[in-house]
Amino acid sequence: MRLKKNIALSESGFVFDPSSGDSFSLNEQAQEIISLMNAGKNIDEISGIITETYDVEQPEFEKYYYDFLGMLRQYSLIDEDE
């Protein structure tokens, strides 16, 4: 799962969807999660990296991760076929 190819993502965390004209701003953790997703990492790999890097337990991270994925799906920003 990764961002759709037409979605623009800047290094500062600005996301732009040219098909809808919507733009979003990501915090540091969301940027890292997107980067890991785009690199082909699965939930277990992403969870391991994030829980080692930030002060968050795995169950708490997974709740926020699935909420984040829900938002990405809601705005049609991810390509789930990859």
C-alpha positions, 0 to 999 in steps of 0.5 A, spaced: 500 500 500 502 506 498 500 513 496 497 514 489 502 516 483 498 522 482 499 525 489 504 530 490 508 529 497 513 535 499 519 534 504 515 538 508 509 534 509 505 537 504 500 533 500 496 535 494 491 531 490 491 534 483 484 530 481 480 533 487 484 540 488 485 538 496 491 539 500 493 536 507 499 537 511 502 531 515 506 531 521 513 528 522 510 521 524 505 521 518 510 523 514 515 517 516 509 512 516 507 514 508 515 514 507 515 507 510 508 505 506 511 507 499 518 503 501 513 497 501 513 496 508 508 492 512 504 493 518 509 489 522 515 492 520 512 499 520 510 498 527 517 496 529 520 502 526 515 507 529 515 504 536 522 504 537 523 511 534 517 514 538 515 513 545 508 509 543 506 502 545 504 497 539 497 497 541 496 504 541 500 505 535 496 500 531 490 504 533 492 510 530 495 507 524 489 504 522 485 511 523 490 514 519 489 509 514 482 510 514 483 517 513 487 516 507 482 511 504 476 516 505 480 522 501 482 516 496 490 518 497 492 510 497 493 505 492 491 499 495 493 494 489 500 495 490 
